[in-house]
Amino acid sequence: MIIFIKNKDTLLIDDFKFRCSIGKNGFSKKKYEGDFTTPKGKFNLGNIYYRADRVQKPLSKLRSIPIKKNMGWCDDPKSKFYNRQIKIKKNLKIRYEKLYRKDHKYDFLILIKYNYKNTAKFRGSAIFLHLTKKYLPTKGCIALREKDFLILAKLIDKKTKIKIN
């Protein structure tokens, strides 16, 4: 099964068509850290992460991981943990994105395995499928409404790929 991102506001899977939002600066084949673009290509998906204190575990064939207060995603190209989930500690001296957020964007998220297997420094990190309420542009992720995200989560499995045009 393949998820298709057809343009800046349409996600297709099976017979479903969902509205979505992408990076503020559109798509790019040559993504780099902080450019606000969504990477073009075909990618595997990772686990689903969810805020167990706010939402129920999603119905999905993907592995579901509850988000804890000390979870982050390293977006520091100089770190050996670049584009990896990390444990946030008090004196951590690397840049990272918190997964446990005050807003609701990361109540559910799915890792898009862009620049993940053979991670290249400065080529982009923390690319997720996550939630939105107003379809505002993202920093490079793909955002869906919660009800659409939950439908998508039921349809996909670990063999599902996402194709971003």
C-alpha positions as CSV (number, residue, x, y, z in Angstrom):
1,M,0.0,0.0,0.0
2,I,1.2,3.5,-0.8
3,I,0.2,6.9,0.6
4,F,0.4,9.6,-2.1
5,I,1.0,13.2,-1.5
6,K,-0.3,14.6,-4.7
7,N,0.1,18.4,-4.1
8,K,0.5,20.8,-1.3
9,D,-2.9,20.0,0.2
10,T,-4.0,16.4,-0.9
11,L,-3.1,13.0,0.6
12,L,-4.5,9.9,-1.1
13,I,-4.7,6.3,0.2
14,D,-7.0,3.6,-1.2
15,D,-10.3,5.3,-1.8
16,F,-9.7,8.1,0.7
17,K,-8.8,11.6,-0.1
18,F,-7.7,13.8,2.8
19,R,-6.8,17.4,3.0
20,C,-3.3,18.0,4.4
21,S,-0.6,20.6,4.8
22,I,3.1,20.4,3.9
23,G,6.2,22.5,4.4
24,K,6.0,26.3,4.2
25,N,8.4,26.3,1.2
26,G,6.8,23.5,-0.7
27,F,8.6,20.3,-1.9
28,S,12.3,19.7,-2.5
29,K,14.5,16.9,-3.8
30,K,17.5,18.6,-2.1
31,K,16.2,19.1,1.4
32,Y,18.5,20.6,4.1
33,E,18.0,21.2,7.8
34,G,15.7,24.2,8.5
35,D,14.6,24.9,4.9
36,F,10.9,24.5,5.7
37,T,10.4,22.1,2.7
38,T,8.9,18.6,2.6
39,P,11.3,16.1,1.0
40,K,10.3,14.6,-2.3
41,G,10.6,10.8,-2.7
42,K,9.3,7.4,-1.6
43,F,9.8,6.6,2.1
44,N,9.1,3.9,4.6
45,L,7.1,4.7,7.7
46,G,8.2,4.2,11.3
47,N,6.3,3.8,14.5
48,I,3.2,5.7,15.7
49,Y,3.8,7.9,18.7
50,Y,0.9,9.1,20.8
51,R,0.2,11.1,24.0
52,A,-1.4,8.6,26.3
53,D,-2.4,11.3,28.8
54,R,-4.6,12.9,26.1
55,V,-5.6,10.3,23.6
56,Q,-6.2,6.5,23.3
57,K,-3.7,4.2,21.7
58,P,-4.6,4.3,18.0
59,L,-5.9,1.3,16.1
60,S,-3.1,0.4,13.8
61,K,-0.8,-2.4,12.6
62,L,2.2,-0.1,13.2
63,R,3.9,-0.3,16.6
64,S,2.5,2.3,18.9
65,I,4.7,4.1,21.4
66,P,3.4,6.4,24.2
67,I,5.2,9.8,24.3
68,K,6.9,10.5,27.6
69,K,7.8,14.0,28.9
70,N,11.5,13.3,28.3
71,M,11.2,12.2,24.7
72,G,12.7,14.3,21.9
73,W,14.0,14.1,18.3
74,C,17.5,15.3,17.6
75,D,17.7,17.9,14.8
76,D,21.3,18.9,15.5
77,P,23.4,17.9,12.5
78,K,26.5,18.0,14.6
79,S,25.3,15.3,16.9
80,K,25.8,11.6,16.5
81,F,22.1,11.2,17.4
82,Y,21.0,13.4,14.4
83,N,17.5,12.4,13.1
84,R,16.9,9.9,16.0
85,Q,14.7,9.7,19.0
86,I,16.5,10.8,22.1
87,K,16.0,11.0,25.9
88,I,16.0,14.7,27.0
89,K,18.3,15.2,30.0
90,K,18.9,18.4,32.0
91,N,22.4,19.3,30.6
92,L,21.8,18.0,27.1
93,K,23.9,20.2,24.8
94,I,22.4,19.3,21.4
95,R,19.4,20.8,19.6
96,Y,16.2,18.7,19.6
97,E,12.5,18.9,19.1
98,K,10.3,18.0,22.0
99,L,7.7,15.3,21.3
100,Y,5.8,16.0,24.5
101,R,4.3,19.4,23.4
102,K,1.8,21.8,24.9
103,D,-0.1,22.1,21.7
104,H,-1.8,19.1,20.1
105,K,0.3,18.7,17.0
106,Y,2.1,15.6,18.3
107,D,-0.8,14.0,20.1
108,F,-0.3,11.5,17.3
109,L,2.6,11.3,14.9
110,I,4.1,8.8,12.5
111,L,7.8,8.9,11.6
112,I,8.5,9.3,7.9
113,K,11.8,7.5,7.4
114,Y,13.4,10.3,5.4
115,N,17.2,10.6,5.8
116,Y,16.9,7.8,8.4
117,K,18.7,4.6,7.3
118,N,22.0,6.2,6.1
119,T,21.6,9.5,7.9
120,A,23.4,12.4,6.1
121,K,24.3,15.5,8.2
122,F,22.3,18.7,7.4
123,R,19.9,16.8,5.0
124,G,16.9,17.2,7.2
125,S,15.4,15.5,10.3
126,A,12.2,15.0,12.3
127,I,9.9,14.5,9.3
128,F,6.6,13.3,10.6
129,L,3.0,12.8,9.7
130,H,1.3,14.8,12.5
131,L,-1.9,16.6,13.4
132,T,-3.2,20.0,12.4
133,K,-6.3,22.0,13.1
134,K,-6.0,24.9,10.6
135,Y,-3.8,23.4,7.9
136,L,-1.1,25.9,8.4
137,P,2.2,25.2,6.6
138,T,4.6,23.0,8.5
139,K,8.4,23.1,8.9
140,G,8.6,20.1,6.5
141,C,6.2,17.6,7.9
142,I,2.8,16.5,6.6
143,A,-0.1,17.4,8.8
144,L,-3.7,16.0,8.9
145,R,-6.8,16.5,11.0
146,E,-7.0,14.0,13.8
147,K,-10.1,12.1,12.4
148,D,-8.3,11.7,9.1
149,F,-5.0,10.6,10.8
150,L,-6.9,7.9,12.7
151,I,-8.5,6.6,9.5
152,L,-5.1,6.5,7.9
153,A,-3.6,4.7,10.9
154,K,-6.1,1.9,10.6
155,L,-5.3,1.4,6.9
156,I,-1.5,1.2,7.0
157,D,1.0,-1.3,8.1
158,K,4.8,-1.6,8.3
159,K,5.1,-2.3,4.6
160,T,3.2,0.9,3.7
161,K,5.3,3.6,1.9
162,I,4.6,7.2,1.4
163,K,5.3,8.8,-2.0
164,I,5.8,12.6,-1.9
165,N,5.7,14.2,-5.3
